[in-house]
């Protein structure tokens, strides 16, 4: 595997998406309205009156579900991209999938998770523009371990 940078950056983006988007989605969707009113609503109360707790809870819960769906789509794009770039097989396909995962992250989170999308954009651009020399390819076999004929005698 000679595309370690792309794989590491792509997997870092996937891990951060799972932790942040999945964590938010899981926390909010399992929360009850009473807990929401006691913990989360006071933070959001700046522009909302106390009469709108249930409407605010429904809106935040819808956002959490949207984040969960976005996470599933990002995972379905980024993991095949990692498989495509493994052993430097299909770098253009991997670039397309990483860039699609980045755009999905941006659109699905309404531009809130742009630092997470940045990881996918970097991985996709590295897949497209970084060139591998002939000594780094998947079919390259090194002769360093073989002894010369003179040394065997």
N, C-alpha and C positions, 0 to 999 in steps of 0.2 A: 504494500500500500504506500504509494508515494504522494498521495494527495491528503496528507495528514492535516494540513492547515484547514482545508475546506471542510473536512469531516469534523474536526474539533470545533470550529466556529459554528457549523450547522447544528451539531449536537448541543453546543452551549445555548444556542437560541431555542432549541426544542426543550431543553431542561428548564430554562427560565420561563418559557411559555407555560409549561406544565405546572411549575410552582406558582407563578403569579396569576395567570388566567384561570387555571384549574383550582387553585386555592381560593380565589375570590368566588368563583362559581359554586364550589362545594360549600363554602361557608355561608353564603347568602341563601342558597336554595334550601339548606337544611335549617335555616333560622326561622323562628316563629315571630309573629308580629309583635308580641310583648317584648321579646328580647331585642328586636329591632328598635322599638320605641325607647328602650332604656339605654342602648349602647350606640347604635349608629345614627339614629335620628337627631340627637343633640348636636352631632357634628355637622349635619346637613341643615340644621334649623335656621341658619343665617337668613335665608330668603323665604322660608316656608313657615307658615303659622302652625300651631299645634293641632289645628283642626284637620290637617291634611296628612296625618300619619299613615293611614291605610292607603291613600293614593301614592304616597311616596314609597311605601313598602312594595306595592305592586310594580312601580316603575323600576326600583332597584332590583327586584327579583327578575323582571324581564331582561334587564341588562345582564344579570348573572347568567341567565339561560343563553343569551346571545353570546356571551364570552365562552360558554361551554361549547356551543356549536362551532364557534370560530376555532377553538382549540382542536376539536376533532378534525376540522378541515385542514388546519395547519399540520397536524400530525400525519394526515393522509397524503400530504404533499412533501413534507420534509424527510420522512423516513425512506420513501422510495428514492428521493434525491441522494440520500446517503448511500443507498445500495447502488445507485447508478455510478457514483463517483468512486466507489470502492475499487481498488486496483486499477484506477484510471481508465475505466471501460467506456463510459458515455458521458464525457464532461459537458457537452452541450445540453443534453437532456437534464442533467443534474442542475445546470445553471438555470434552465427554464423552470424547473420545479422549485428551486430555492427562491427565485424571484417571484414566482406565484405565491409561495408561502409568505414572503414578505408583504406582498400586496394584500393578501388575505388578512394578515395580522393588522395591517393599517386600517383596512376597511371594516373589519369585524370588530375592532375595538374603538372605532370612530376616532382614529388618529391618537388615541391615548397611549398606545403601546409602541410608539415609534422607536424607542431604544431596542425593543425586542425585534422589530422588523429590520433594524439596522444590521443585526447579525446575519439574517438571511440574505440581505442585499450584498453584504461583504462576501459571503460564501459563494453566492451566485456570480458575482463579478470576478472572483478569483478563479472560478471554474472556467469562465470564458476567456480571461485575458492572461492567466499565468501559463507559461509554456514549460513543458517538461522536456529536458534534454534527452538525447538518445540513451544515455547511461542510467536514466531514472525510470524508464518505462516499465510496463508490466512484463514484457517479454525479455528484458535484459537479464543475462546470467553472468555473474562475475566469475572470473578465472583465478581469483586470489587464493583460493583454497587448494588449487592443484599445484603440485610440485613440477618443476621442469624435468625434462628427461635427463639432463646432466646431473641434477641433484639426486636422482634415483640410483645412479650407478655407483 
